[in-house]
Amino acid sequence: MGDLRAGAARSRPRHPVARRRARVVAAGRSPDHRLHRREGGRDRVARRRPSAPDRSRPPRHGLRRSPRPGTSAEALHVRSLIPRGVAVVAGSLIAVGVTLAADLDEVRRRGELVWAADQEGGGPHVFPDPADPRRITGFEVELADLVAGELGVKARFQQGQWDRLPLLLDQSADCVINGIELTPERRRDYGCSRPYFGYALQLLGRRGSPPATFADLTAAGPSGPWRVGVLTSSAAETELRSRAASGELHVEVIGYDGTLDSLEQVQSGVLDAAVMDDCIFTFYADRFAGLRTIDRPFAGGLYTVLTSKATPELVAAIDAALGRLIANGRLKSLYDRWDLAGRQQMLMLRDAAEIPPARRRSLGELVRQTVPLLLSSAGMTVLLSCAAFPLAIAVGLAVAIGRLHGPAWLRPLLTGYVEVLRGTPLMLQLYAIFFLLPKIGLALPALVAAILGLALNYSAYESEIYRAGLKAVPLGQFEAALSLGLTKWQALRHVLVPQAVRIVMPPVTSDFIALFKDTSVCSAITVIELTKRYSVLALSTGRIVELALVTAVLYLAMSWPLSLLSRWFEARLERSAGPTQ
C-alpha cells in the first residue's frame, strides 16, 4: 500500500495549482467554481487522488460509456446521437436519384416529357385550378399534354421560378412551356421550337389617372419618371429598358417576380402603369376592375417551347407535334376553349360596358381548398430544416474545434470557409450548388441541393456560436483534464464540448427557428415550400390577407414548440449538472 501511495504521489503534478485542479476534476467539479458537496461515501470516493496513468498505452477513458467529469448523461446521449443523425441524413441524400434533361430517345424510354413552368405566373398559362388547387390548369398545361401525346408519352410538370426556368434544362426538365418569348438570344443559346402563340405588349393604368396615352411616357410624369412595373426577365422588361436607355421613354422600370404583382401595385397607386402580355391581362381583367388598357398594344412577339441546345432531335419532334396539332385543328380548339381570341374583343369594349365581377369564394371554401396544400408545403419546410440543421451543427462544431485546437495550417482555411459563407448570400450559394455544379458533371436533385446549401450556410454561423461556447468553458478544466492523462481530443469530447452545448443552447435554438423561415429561399431552385405555396395560392385566389394569416400561424406552429423544447432541455441539463453554491 505504501508503494502505491508513493507512486500516486510521484504521478501528481508538482505545481500546487495543477494538483488542486486535478483533485477538483477527479471529484466531478469545476476547478473554478465551488459546487455543492453531497454527503456520504460517494463524496469520500470522489475526493481520493487519482493513481498514475499507465503511459505504456493510450488511456482508455474514451472507451467507457459512463459520464465523464463535467459531462451529464443527457449531454452524452445527445453527443452519441449526432453522428447517427448525420449518417442517416447523409445516406438519405445519397439515395435520392438525379433526373437530368434527356434527348428524344430517353424521353420515350422513360415514357414522360418533363416540362417546366411557374404556377405563380398565373393564367391563362399555368395556374392552380380554382376548383381544386392541388391540380394545375391553363392552356399551356393542355398544350403540354397534347405535345406529349403526339410524342407517345405522358407530360409531367416541374415547378420552377419563371426567370430561371431555362436553367432547369441542364438539371431536371426536358423543355420549358410557360410563355417564353422567342428572341434572337434564346435562339442562339437554346433549342427553340416553332411558335405556338402570338402575343402583344399592353400598357395598363388606373382608371382616371395618368398616363392617358402611350405618348405620355415620352415625357416626365407629374413627379419625375413614370414608374412602370413588368415581369422580371420578360419581353416587356427588355422592351421598356431598351427604349428607356435610348431616351425614347422617360420611365423607371421595376421588375417583379410574380406576373400579377405589378397589377396589384398599379391598382394600389404605388406604380403609375404596368406592361405585360395582352393575353394575361385579358384573363385577369375581371379581378382588376380599377385598371384600364392604354392605347393599343405597342409591340408583339411569339411564344416558343424551349429546350436544351444539346437536344436537336427533341426540338424537331416537338416541331412536328405542333405541326400536326395545327393541321388537325386541335391547337385552334384549345385556344377556342380558353377564349383567347374572344376575350380580347371583349376587352376592347371594356369601357363601353360593365363586366360582372368574378365570384369570390367563401371563407369556408377557401380554407377547405387551400389549407391542405399549405400543410403539405409546411411539411416540406420541416423536412428541409430538420435535415439541414443537424448537418450544420456537425460541420459547425468541427470547424469551431479546428479553429481553436487544430493544426496551424488548418486554422486560416477554416476561417476563410466561415467568412466566405457568412459574406455571401444564401441564394447565391444555392445557385452555385444547383445550377453551376451540373456544368462540371455534378448534378444534384433540387431537394438535396437545398438541404446542402442550407446546411453549409448555417454551419458558418453555428461554428461561431460553438467557438464562443468552447471559449466560455474555463481553460483550467481543459488543463486539468490533460493533467489526468486524457488526450486533447478526449478532453474536448468528455469535458469541453458537453459544457459548451449547454452554454450555446439558446442561440442554437434561435438559429434553428430562423432556418424555418430561410427555407423560403429554396423556391429559387424549384423547391416548393410554405412561402412559395402561399405566393402561388394568394395570386390565384386573390385572398392575400387571409392566406397570409394562415401561413403565419403555420410558421408559428413550427417554431413555438422548438422554443418550449429548448427551454425544457436546457433546464434538464442544468439540473443534471447539480446545484451550485
C-alpha positions as CSV (number, residue, x, y, z in Angstrom):
1,M,0.0,0.0,0.0
2,G,2.9,2.3,0.8
3,D,4.4,1.7,-2.7
4,L,1.1,2.5,-4.3
5,R,0.8,5.8,-2.3
6,A,4.3,6.7,-3.2
7,G,3.6,6.0,-6.9
8,A,0.5,8.0,-6.8
9,A,2.3,10.9,-5.1
10,R,5.0,10.9,-7.8
11,S,2.4,10.9,-10.6
12,R,0.7,14.0,-9.2
13,P,1.6,17.3,-10.8
14,R,4.2,19.2,-8.8
15,H,2.6,22.7,-9.1
16,P,0.1,23.2,-6.3
17,V,-2.5,24.9,-8.6
18,A,-2.3,21.9,-11.0
19,R,-2.7,19.5,-8.1
20,R,-5.7,21.3,-6.8
21,R,-7.4,21.4,-10.3
22,A,-6.7,17.7,-10.8
23,R,-8.4,16.9,-7.5
24,V,-11.4,19.0,-8.4
25,V,-11.8,17.4,-11.8
26,A,-11.4,14.0,-10.3
27,A,-14.3,14.8,-8.0
28,G,-16.5,15.8,-10.9
29,R,-16.4,19.5,-10.1
30,S,-15.4,22.7,-12.0
31,P,-11.9,23.9,-11.0
32,D,-13.1,27.5,-10.9
33,H,-16.4,27.1,-9.1
34,R,-17.4,25.7,-5.8
35,L,-20.2,23.2,-6.2
36,H,-22.5,21.7,-3.5
37,R,-20.8,18.7,-2.0
38,R,-23.0,15.7,-1.3
39,E,-22.7,13.7,1.9
40,G,-21.9,10.1,2.1
41,G,-19.4,7.5,0.8
42,R,-19.6,8.7,-2.8
43,D,-18.3,12.1,-1.8
44,R,-15.4,10.5,0.0
45,V,-14.5,8.4,-3.0
46,A,-14.7,11.5,-5.2
47,R,-12.0,13.2,-3.0
48,R,-9.5,10.4,-3.5
49,R,-6.5,11.4,-5.5
50,P,-6.1,9.7,-8.9
51,S,-3.5,7.0,-9.4
52,A,-0.8,7.4,-12.0
53,P,-1.9,6.6,-15.5
54,D,-0.3,3.9,-17.5
55,R,1.9,5.7,-20.0
56,S,2.7,2.5,-21.9
57,R,-0.6,2.5,-23.8
58,P,-3.2,5.2,-24.6
59,P,-5.7,5.9,-21.8
60,R,-8.9,4.1,-22.0
61,H,-11.1,6.9,-20.9
62,G,-12.7,7.4,-24.3
63,L,-13.8,3.8,-24.4
64,R,-16.0,4.0,-21.3
65,R,-19.7,4.8,-21.6
66,S,-20.1,6.3,-18.1
67,P,-20.4,10.1,-17.8
68,R,-17.1,11.9,-17.6
69,P,-16.2,14.8,-15.4
70,G,-18.3,17.9,-16.3
71,T,-20.5,15.8,-18.6
72,S,-24.1,14.9,-17.9
73,A,-25.8,11.8,-19.1
74,E,-28.1,13.8,-21.3
75,A,-25.2,15.6,-22.9
76,L,-23.6,12.2,-23.6
77,H,-26.8,11.0,-25.1
78,V,-27.1,14.0,-27.4
79,R,-23.5,13.6,-28.4
80,S,-24.0,10.0,-29.3
81,L,-27.0,10.8,-31.5
82,I,-25.2,13.5,-33.6
83,P,-23.1,11.1,-35.7
84,R,-26.0,8.7,-36.1
85,G,-28.3,11.6,-37.3
86,V,-25.7,12.9,-39.7
87,A,-25.2,9.4,-41.1
88,V,-28.9,8.9,-41.6
89,V,-29.3,12.3,-43.3
90,A,-26.2,11.8,-45.5
91,G,-27.4,8.4,-46.5
92,S,-30.8,9.8,-47.4
93,L,-29.2,12.4,-49.6
94,I,-27.1,9.9,-51.4
95,A,-30.1,7.7,-52.0
96,V,-32.0,10.4,-53.8
97,G,-32.0,9.9,-57.6
98,V,-30.9,12.6,-60.1
99,T,-33.1,13.4,-63.1
100,L,-31.4,15.2,-65.9
101,A,-32.7,16.6,-69.1
102,A,-32.8,13.9,-71.8
103,D,-32.9,13.6,-75.5
104,L,-35.8,12.2,-77.5
105,D,-34.8,8.6,-77.1
106,E,-34.5,8.9,-73.3
107,V,-37.9,10.8,-73.1
108,R,-39.6,7.9,-75.0
109,R,-37.7,5.3,-72.9
110,R,-38.9,6.6,-69.6
111,G,-42.4,7.4,-71.0
112,E,-42.7,11.0,-69.9
113,L,-41.9,14.5,-71.0
114,V,-40.8,16.7,-68.1
115,W,-41.8,20.3,-68.8
116,A,-41.1,23.2,-66.5
117,A,-43.2,26.3,-65.7
118,D,-44.0,28.6,-62.8
119,Q,-47.5,28.4,-61.3
120,E,-47.1,31.8,-59.8
121,G,-47.1,33.2,-63.3
122,G,-50.8,32.7,-63.4
123,G,-53.4,32.4,-66.1
124,P,-54.0,31.8,-68.8
125,H,-50.7,29.9,-69.0
126,V,-50.2,27.8,-65.8
127,F,-52.1,28.2,-62.5
128,P,-53.8,26.2,-59.8
129,D,-57.3,25.0,-60.7
130,P,-59.8,27.2,-58.7
131,A,-62.0,24.2,-58.2
132,D,-59.1,22.1,-56.9
133,P,-55.9,23.9,-56.1
134,R,-54.0,20.7,-55.9
135,R,-54.3,20.5,-59.7
136,I,-52.8,22.9,-62.2
137,T,-54.6,24.1,-65.3
138,G,-54.1,26.6,-68.1
139,F,-53.9,26.5,-71.9
140,E,-50.2,25.6,-71.7
141,V,-50.9,22.7,-69.4
142,E,-53.2,21.3,-72.0
143,L,-50.7,22.1,-74.7
144,A,-48.0,20.1,-72.9
145,D,-50.4,17.2,-72.7
146,L,-51.1,17.4,-76.4
147,V,-47.5,17.6,-77.4
148,A,-46.6,14.7,-75.1
149,G,-49.4,12.7,-76.6
150,E,-48.0,13.3,-80.1
151,L,-44.7,12.0,-78.8
152,G,-46.3,8.9,-77.4
153,V,-45.5,9.8,-73.8
154,K,-47.1,11.5,-70.8
155,A,-46.4,15.0,-69.6
156,R,-45.0,15.6,-66.1
157,F,-45.0,19.1,-64.6
158,Q,-41.8,20.6,-62.9
159,Q,-42.2,23.7,-60.9
160,G,-39.6,26.5,-61.2
161,Q,-39.2,30.2,-60.8
162,W,-40.0,32.0,-64.1
163,D,-36.9,33.9,-64.7
164,R,-34.8,30.9,-64.0
165,L,-36.7,28.3,-66.0
166,P,-34.1,28.0,-68.8
167,L,-31.5,26.9,-66.2
168,L,-33.6,23.8,-65.4
169,L,-32.9,22.5,-68.9
170,D,-29.4,21.4,-67.6
171,Q,-30.9,20.0,-64.5
172,S,-34.3,18.3,-64.4
173,A,-36.5,19.5,-67.3
174,D,-36.7,18.4,-70.9
175,C,-38.4,21.6,-72.1
176,V,-40.0,24.8,-70.8
177,I,-43.5,25.8,-71.8
178,N,-44.5,29.0,-70.0
179,G,-45.0,32.0,-72.2
180,I,-41.3,32.0,-73.2
181,E,-40.8,34.8,-75.8
182,L,-38.8,33.9,-78.9
183,T,-35.8,36.2,-79.1
184,P,-32.5,36.1,-81.0
185,E,-30.6,35.5,-77.8
186,R,-32.8,32.5,-76.8
187,R,-32.5,31.1,-80.3
188,R,-28.7,31.4,-80.0
189,D,-28.4,29.8,-76.6
190,Y,-31.2,27.2,-76.5
191,G,-33.2,24.9,-78.7
192,C,-36.4,26.8,-79.8
193,S,-39.5,25.1,-81.3
194,R,-41.7,26.7,-83.9
195,P,-44.0,29.3,-82.4
196,Y,-47.3,28.2,-80.9
197,F,-48.9,31.5,-79.8
198,G,-48.6,35.2,-80.7
199,Y,-48.8,37.9,-78.1
200,A,-48.7,41.7,-77.9
201,L,-47.5,44.0,-75.1
202,Q,-50.2,46.1,-73.5
203,L,-49.8,49.3,-71.4
204,L,-52.1,49.4,-68.3
205,G,-53.0,52.1,-65.9
206,R,-55.6,53.1,-63.3
207,R,-58.9,54.5,-64.3
208,G,-59.0,58.3,-64.2
209,S,-55.2,58.6,-63.5
210,P,-52.3,59.4,-65.9
211,P,-50.8,58.4,-68.2
212,A,-53.7,58.8,-70.6
213,T,-51.8,57.6,-73.7
214,F,-48.6,55.8,-74.5
215,A,-47.2,59.0,-75.8
216,D,-47.3,60.4,-72.3
217,L,-44.4,58.1,-71.4
218,T,-42.0,60.1,-73.7
219,A,-42.0,62.9,-71.2
220,A,-41.6,63.1,-67.4
221,G,-44.6,62.4,-65.3
222,P,-46.0,64.7,-62.5
223,S,-43.3,63.6,-60.0
224,G,-40.5,62.5,-62.4
225,P,-40.0,59.4,-64.5
226,W,-43.1,57.2,-64.8
227,R,-42.9,54.1,-62.6
228,V,-43.8,51.1,-64.7
229,G,-43.9,47.5,-63.4
230,V,-43.0,44.5,-65.5
231,L,-42.3,40.8,-65.1
232,T,-38.7,40.1,-64.5
233,S,-36.8,38.8,-67.5
234,S,-39.8,39.2,-69.7
235,A,-40.0,40.7,-73.2
236,A,-41.8,43.7,-71.6
237,E,-38.8,44.4,-69.4
238,T,-36.4,44.1,-72.3
239,E,-38.5,46.4,-74.5
240,L,-39.0,49.1,-71.9
241,R,-35.4,49.1,-70.7
242,S,-34.2,49.3,-74.2
243,R,-36.5,52.3,-75.0
244,A,-35.6,54.0,-71.7
245,A,-31.9,53.6,-72.3
246,S,-32.2,55.2,-75.8
247,G,-34.1,58.1,-74.3
248,E,-37.4,57.3,-76.2
249,L,-39.3,56.8,-73.0
250,H,-39.0,58.6,-69.7
251,V,-39.7,55.7,-67.4
252,E,-38.3,53.8,-64.3
253,V,-38.7,50.1,-65.0
254,I,-39.4,48.0,-61.9
255,G,-39.2,44.2,-62.1
256,Y,-41.4,41.8,-60.2
257,D,-41.1,38.0,-59.8
258,G,-44.9,37.5,-60.0
259,T,-47.0,38.3,-63.0
260,L,-49.8,40.0,-61.1
261,D,-47.6,41.8,-58.6
262,S,-47.3,44.8,-60.9
263,L,-51.0,45.0,-61.4
264,E,-51.6,45.0,-57.6
265,Q,-49.1,47.8,-57.3
266,V,-50.7,49.9,-60.1
267,Q,-54.2,49.4,-58.6
268,S,-52.9,50.4,-55.1
269,G,-51.2,53.5,-56.5
270,V,-47.6,52.5,-55.9
271,L,-46.9,52.4,-59.7
272,D,-48.1,54.6,-62.5
273,A,-48.5,51.8,-65.0
274,A,-47.6,48.3,-65.9
275,V,-46.8,46.5,-69.2
276,M,-47.5,42.8,-69.8
277,D,-48.6,40.3,-72.4
278,D,-52.1,41.2,-73.5
279,C,-53.5,37.7,-73.0
280,I,-52.5,37.8,-69.3
281,F,-54.4,41.0,-68.5
282,T,-57.3,39.8,-70.7
283,F,-57.5,36.7,-68.4
284,Y,-57.4,38.7,-65.2
285,A,-59.4,41.8,-66.3
286,D,-62.4,40.9,-64.1
287,R,-60.2,40.9,-61.0
288,F,-58.6,44.3,-61.6
289,A,-61.7,46.3,-62.4
290,G,-59.9,49.5,-61.4
291,L,-57.4,49.2,-64.3
292,R,-57.7,50.0,-67.9
293,T,-55.8,49.4,-71.1
294,I,-54.0,52.5,-72.5
295,D,-54.0,52.6,-76.3
296,R,-53.4,49.6,-78.5
297,P,-50.6,47.1,-77.9
298,F,-47.3,48.6,-78.9
299,A,-45.1,45.6,-79.5
300,G,-45.6,41.9,-80.1
301,G,-43.8,38.5,-80.3
302,L,-44.2,34.8,-80.3
303,Y,-44.1,32.0,-77.7
304,T,-41.8,29.1,-78.2
305,V,-41.1,25.7,-76.5
306,L,-37.6,26.0,-75.0
307,T,-35.2,23.0,-74.9
308,S,-31.5,22.4,-74.3
309,K,-29.2,23.2,-77.2
310,A,-27.9,19.7,-76.9
311,T,-31.2,18.0,-77.8
312,P,-31.9,18.9,-81.5
313,E,-33.9,15.6,-82.0
314,L,-36.3,16.7,-79.3
315,V,-36.8,20.1,-80.8
316,A,-37.5,18.5,-84.2
317,A,-40.0,16.1,-82.6
318,I,-41.8,19.0,-80.8
319,D,-41.9,21.0,-84.1
320,A,-43.5,18.0,-85.8
321,A,-46.0,17.6,-83.0
322,L,-47.0,21.3,-83.2
323,G,-47.4,21.0,-86.9
324,R,-49.8,18.1,-86.6
325,L,-51.8,19.9,-83.9
326,I,-52.1,22.9,-86.2
327,A,-53.1,20.8,-89.2
328,N,-55.7,18.7,-87.4
329,G,-57.2,21.8,-85.7
330,R,-56.6,20.6,-82.2
331,L,-54.5,23.7,-81.4
332,K,-57.2,26.1,-82.5
333,S,-59.7,24.1,-80.5
334,L,-57.5,24.6,-77.5
335,Y,-57.4,28.3,-77.9
336,D,-61.1,28.5,-78.5
337,R,-61.7,26.6,-75.2
338,W,-59.7,29.3,-73.4
339,D,-61.4,32.1,-75.4
340,L,-58.0,33.7,-76.2
341,A,-59.5,35.5,-79.2
342,G,-63.0,36.2,-77.9
343,R,-61.9,37.7,-74.6
344,Q,-59.6,40.2,-76.5
345,Q,-62.6,41.6,-78.4
346,M,-64.5,41.9,-75.1
347,L,-61.5,43.7,-73.5
348,M,-61.6,46.3,-76.4
349,L,-65.2,47.1,-75.4
350,R,-64.4,47.2,-71.7
351,D,-65.0,51.0,-71.3
352,A,-68.4,50.7,-73.1
353,A,-69.9,48.1,-70.9
354,E,-69.8,46.9,-67.3
355,I,-68.2,43.5,-66.7
356,P,-69.6,41.4,-63.8
357,P,-67.1,40.8,-61.1
358,A,-65.6,37.3,-60.7
359,R,-67.2,35.1,-58.0
360,R,-65.5,35.4,-54.6
361,R,-65.1,32.1,-52.8
362,S,-66.5,31.9,-49.2
363,L,-64.0,31.6,-46.4
364,G,-65.0,28.0,-45.7
365,E,-64.5,27.0,-49.3
366,L,-61.1,28.8,-49.3
367,V,-60.0,27.0,-46.1
368,R,-61.1,23.6,-47.4
369,Q,-59.3,24.0,-50.7
370,T,-56.0,25.7,-49.6
371,V,-55.2,24.7,-46.1
372,P,-54.3,21.1,-47.0
373,L,-51.9,22.4,-49.7
374,L,-50.3,24.8,-47.2
375,L,-50.0,22.0,-44.6
376,S,-48.2,19.8,-47.2
377,S,-45.8,22.6,-48.1
378,A,-45.2,23.2,-44.4
379,G,-44.1,19.6,-44.2
380,M,-41.5,20.4,-46.9
381,T,-40.3,23.3,-44.8
382,V,-40.0,21.0,-41.7
383,L,-38.1,18.4,-43.8
384,L,-35.6,21.0,-45.1
385,S,-35.0,22.4,-41.7
386,C,-34.7,19.1,-39.8
387,A,-32.4,17.6,-42.4
388,A,-30.2,20.7,-42.8
389,F,-29.7,21.7,-39.2
390,P,-28.1,18.6,-37.8
391,L,-25.6,18.8,-40.7
392,A,-25.0,22.4,-39.9
393,I,-24.3,21.6,-36.3
394,A,-21.9,18.8,-37.0
395,V,-19.9,20.8,-39.6
396,G,-20.0,24.0,-37.5
397,L,-18.8,22.2,-34.4
398,A,-16.0,20.6,-36.3
399,V,-15.0,23.9,-37.8
400,A,-15.0,25.6,-34.3
401,I,-12.8,22.8,-32.8
402,G,-10.5,23.0,-35.8
403,R,-10.1,26.8,-35.4
404,L,-9.4,26.6,-31.7
405,H,-7.4,23.3,-31.4
406,G,-6.5,22.3,-34.9
407,P,-3.1,22.5,-36.6
408,A,-1.8,25.9,-37.5
409,W,-2.1,25.3,-41.3
410,L,-5.8,24.4,-40.9
411,R,-6.9,27.4,-38.9
412,P,-6.7,30.1,-41.7
413,L,-8.5,27.7,-44.1
414,L,-11.4,27.2,-41.7
415,T,-11.5,31.0,-41.0
416,G,-11.8,31.6,-44.8
417,Y,-14.6,29.0,-45.0
418,V,-16.6,30.8,-42.4
419,E,-16.0,34.3,-43.9
420,V,-16.9,33.2,-47.4
421,L,-20.2,31.6,-46.3
422,R,-21.1,34.4,-44.0
423,G,-20.2,37.1,-46.5
424,T,-22.2,35.8,-49.5
425,P,-26.0,35.5,-49.8
426,L,-27.7,32.2,-49.2
427,M,-29.4,32.4,-52.6
428,L,-26.1,32.8,-54.4
429,Q,-24.8,29.7,-52.6
430,L,-27.9,27.7,-53.7
431,Y,-27.5,28.9,-57.3
432,A,-23.9,27.7,-57.2
433,I,-24.8,24.3,-55.9
434,F,-27.9,23.7,-58.1
435,F,-27.0,25.5,-61.4
436,L,-23.2,25.6,-61.6
437,L,-22.3,22.1,-60.3
438,P,-24.0,20.4,-63.3
439,K,-21.6,22.3,-65.5
440,I,-18.8,20.2,-64.1
441,G,-20.8,17.0,-64.2
442,L,-22.1,17.0,-60.6
443,A,-25.9,17.4,-60.7
444,L,-27.9,17.2,-57.5
445,P,-31.7,17.0,-57.2
446,A,-33.3,20.2,-56.0
447,L,-34.1,18.8,-52.5
448,V,-30.6,17.6,-52.0
449,A,-29.2,20.9,-53.2
450,A,-31.5,22.8,-50.9
451,I,-30.5,20.8,-47.8
452,L,-26.8,21.0,-48.7
453,G,-27.0,24.8,-49.3
454,L,-28.8,25.5,-46.1
455,A,-26.5,23.2,-44.1
456,L,-23.3,24.8,-45.4
457,N,-24.6,28.3,-44.9
458,Y,-25.8,27.8,-41.4
459,S,-22.6,25.8,-40.5
460,A,-20.7,29.1,-40.7
461,Y,-22.9,30.7,-38.1
462,E,-23.0,27.6,-35.9
463,S,-19.2,27.4,-35.9
464,E,-19.0,30.9,-34.4
465,I,-21.6,30.0,-31.8
466,Y,-19.8,26.9,-30.7
467,R,-16.4,28.6,-30.8
468,A,-17.8,31.2,-28.3
469,G,-19.2,28.3,-26.2
470,L,-15.9,26.4,-26.1
471,K,-14.1,29.6,-25.1
472,A,-16.6,30.2,-22.4
473,V,-15.6,27.0,-20.6
474,P,-12.8,27.9,-18.2
475,L,-9.4,26.9,-19.5
476,G,-8.5,25.4,-16.2
477,Q,-10.8,22.5,-16.9
478,F,-9.0,21.7,-20.1
479,E,-5.6,21.8,-18.4
480,A,-6.9,19.7,-15.6
481,A,-8.2,17.0,-18.0
482,L,-4.8,16.9,-19.7
483,S,-3.1,16.5,-16.3
484,L,-5.2,13.5,-15.6
485,G,-3.9,11.8,-18.7
486,L,-6.6,12.5,-21.2
487,T,-5.5,13.3,-24.7
488,K,-6.6,16.7,-26.3
489,W,-9.4,15.1,-28.2
490,Q,-10.7,13.1,-25.3
491,A,-10.7,16.3,-23.1
492,L,-12.7,18.0,-25.8
493,R,-15.1,15.2,-26.2
494,H,-15.7,14.5,-22.5
495,V,-15.1,17.8,-20.8
496,L,-15.3,20.9,-23.0
497,V,-17.9,20.1,-25.7
498,P,-20.7,18.8,-23.3
499,Q,-20.4,22.0,-21.3
500,A,-20.3,24.2,-24.4
501,V,-23.5,22.5,-25.7
502,R,-25.3,23.7,-22.5
503,I,-24.0,27.2,-22.9
504,V,-24.9,27.6,-26.6
505,M,-28.4,26.0,-26.4
506,P,-30.3,29.4,-26.6
507,P,-28.6,30.8,-29.7
508,V,-28.6,27.5,-31.4
509,T,-32.3,27.2,-30.9
510,S,-32.8,30.7,-32.3
511,D,-30.8,29.7,-35.4
512,F,-33.0,26.6,-35.9
513,I,-36.1,28.8,-35.7
514,A,-34.6,31.2,-38.2
515,L,-33.8,28.3,-40.6
516,F,-37.5,27.5,-40.9
517,K,-38.1,31.0,-42.4
518,D,-34.9,30.9,-44.5
519,T,-36.1,27.8,-46.3
520,S,-38.3,30.2,-48.4
521,V,-35.1,31.0,-50.5
522,C,-35.2,27.4,-51.8
523,S,-38.1,28.2,-54.1
524,A,-35.4,29.8,-56.3
525,I,-34.2,26.2,-57.1
526,T,-37.7,24.8,-57.7
527,V,-38.4,23.5,-54.1
528,I,-42.0,24.4,-53.3
529,E,-42.1,25.1,-49.5
530,L,-44.6,27.1,-47.5
531,T,-43.8,30.6,-48.6
532,K,-43.8,29.7,-52.3
533,R,-47.1,27.8,-51.9
534,Y,-48.6,30.9,-50.2
535,S,-47.4,33.1,-53.1
536,V,-49.0,30.8,-55.7
537,L,-52.3,30.5,-53.9
538,A,-52.6,34.1,-52.9
539,L,-52.2,35.2,-56.5
540,S,-54.5,32.6,-57.9
541,T,-57.3,33.2,-55.3
542,G,-56.8,36.9,-54.6
543,R,-57.2,36.2,-50.9
544,I,-53.8,37.6,-49.9
545,V,-54.6,38.7,-46.3
546,E,-56.5,35.5,-45.3
547,L,-53.8,33.2,-46.6
548,A,-51.1,35.3,-45.1
549,L,-52.6,34.8,-41.7
550,V,-52.9,31.0,-42.2
551,T,-49.3,30.9,-43.3
552,A,-48.1,33.0,-40.4
553,V,-50.0,30.6,-38.0
554,L,-48.3,27.6,-39.6
555,Y,-44.8,29.2,-39.2
556,L,-45.6,30.0,-35.5
557,A,-46.8,26.4,-35.0
558,M,-43.5,25.1,-36.3
559,S,-41.3,27.5,-34.2
560,W,-43.1,27.8,-30.9
561,P,-42.7,24.1,-29.9
562,L,-39.0,24.4,-30.6
563,S,-38.7,27.2,-28.1
564,L,-40.5,25.2,-25.5
565,L,-38.5,22.1,-26.1
566,S,-35.3,24.1,-25.9
567,R,-36.1,25.6,-22.6
568,W,-37.1,22.2,-21.2
569,F,-33.9,20.6,-22.4
570,E,-31.8,23.5,-21.1
571,A,-33.4,23.2,-17.7
572,R,-32.8,19.4,-17.6
573,L,-29.1,19.9,-18.5
574,E,-28.9,22.5,-15.7
575,R,-30.5,20.1,-13.2
576,S,-28.2,17.2,-14.2
577,A,-25.1,19.4,-13.6
578,G,-26.1,19.6,-9.9
579,P,-26.8,22.6,-7.7
580,T,-24.3,25.3,-7.2
581,Q,-23.5,27.4,-4.1
